Amino acid sequence: MTDLSKEQEELLFNFGCAQKVQQASIALVKGEMSADDFLDAVEEYVPIDNYLDEICENVEIFLYQ
């Protein structure tokens, strides 16, 4: 097994986080998760400063269509 570079480790970690957010998104759309629970899940896996405002805006648009 080869050693991963720091950049590769970061990419792998980000991919895992993206998968968790995708799973939460699917649960939200299916009605298996509340918007509050979804945002809690996202906060756990996403660098808040980078994306939370956009995610919240998208959730609000989805919920109030």
C-alpha positions as CSV (number, residue, x, y, z in Angstrom):
1,M,0.0,0.0,0.0
2,T,1.3,3.4,-0.9
3,D,1.3,6.4,1.4
4,L,-1.1,9.1,0.6
5,S,0.1,12.7,0.2
6,K,-1.4,15.3,2.4
7,E,-3.5,16.6,-0.5
8,Q,-4.8,13.1,-1.3
9,E,-5.7,12.5,2.4
10,E,-7.6,15.8,2.4
11,L,-9.5,14.8,-0.8
12,L,-10.4,11.5,0.6
13,F,-11.7,13.1,3.8
14,N,-13.7,15.6,1.8
15,F,-15.1,12.8,-0.4
16,G,-16.3,11.0,2.7
17,C,-17.9,14.2,4.1
18,A,-19.6,14.8,0.7
19,Q,-21.1,11.2,0.9
20,K,-22.5,11.9,4.3
21,V,-24.1,15.1,3.1
22,Q,-25.5,13.4,0.1
23,Q,-27.1,10.7,2.3
24,A,-28.6,13.4,4.5
25,S,-29.9,15.2,1.4
26,I,-31.6,12.1,0.1
27,A,-33.2,11.5,3.5
28,L,-34.4,15.1,3.5
29,V,-36.0,14.8,0.1
30,K,-37.6,11.5,1.0
31,G,-39.1,13.1,4.1
32,E,-37.1,10.8,6.4
33,M,-35.3,13.8,8.0
34,S,-36.5,17.2,9.1
35,A,-34.8,20.3,7.8
36,D,-33.4,21.0,11.3
37,D,-31.9,17.5,11.5
38,F,-30.5,17.9,8.0
39,L,-28.8,21.2,8.9
40,D,-27.4,19.5,12.0
41,A,-26.0,16.7,9.9
42,V,-24.5,19.1,7.4
43,E,-22.9,21.1,10.2
44,E,-21.1,18.0,11.3
45,Y,-19.5,17.3,7.9
46,V,-19.2,20.6,6.1
47,P,-16.8,23.5,6.8
48,I,-19.4,25.9,8.0
49,D,-17.7,29.1,6.9
50,N,-17.5,27.9,3.3
51,Y,-20.9,26.5,2.5
52,L,-23.6,26.7,5.2
53,D,-25.2,29.9,3.9
54,E,-25.6,28.4,0.5
55,I,-26.9,25.2,1.9
56,C,-29.5,26.9,4.1
57,E,-30.6,29.0,1.2
58,N,-31.1,25.9,-1.0
59,V,-33.0,24.1,1.8
60,E,-35.3,27.1,2.2
61,I,-36.0,27.3,-1.5
62,F,-36.7,23.5,-1.6
63,L,-39.0,23.7,1.4
64,Y,-41.0,26.8,0.4
65,Q,-41.5,26.0,-3.3
